[in-house]
């Protein structure tokens, strides 16, 4: 199975994703990571029902309203219908690292 993404998923931070200070809410990072997972499944032809069993994220910097964020996802391991991925998110402008983490899914 291919574990290298062809392209990052690009996300533009929308008004409904930020607080009054224009900072993206931390819960949005999980949604963005799952968007990258769906892209990975599409690119590798492995789209199938799944459920997220674990999500861990180390926040380093904040994404702000209307900034573009690049989400990169890579397959770390796969065993017994469980796949673990690592991800990172960076601001497109300036390449500032926003977070790193892991996403684990069980294929149904």
Secondary structure, DSSP 8 states (H G I E B T S, - for coil): ---S-SS-EEEE--GGGB-TTSBB-TTHHHHHHHHHHHHHHHHHT----EEEEEEEEEE-S--BTT-EEEEEEEEEEEETTEEEEEEEEEETTT--EEEEEEEEEEE-
